[in-house]
């Protein structure tokens, strides 16, 4: 895989947001099989997804659109706000 930043050890940082724990577990298990993917968090609600997105700065968010409370569409809007340009490790 070719990375935009040119780093050979770069990982795709993924946040999974779904209110069904078994579905989240399956996605995590599937994605863990790829060494270039790093799961940076799991959320069961839209509110948790927004909070984790701000805290962990994922590259990709796999978001369920139908979640109780704050739905996936609104959570995606809130998570898509511009953030810092660099990550601190």
Secondary structure, DSSP 8 states (H G I E B T S, - for coil): ---TT--TT--EEEEEE-S-HHHHHHHHHHHHTSTTEEEEEEESSHHHHHHHHHHH--SEEEE-S--SSS-HHHHHHHHTS---SS---
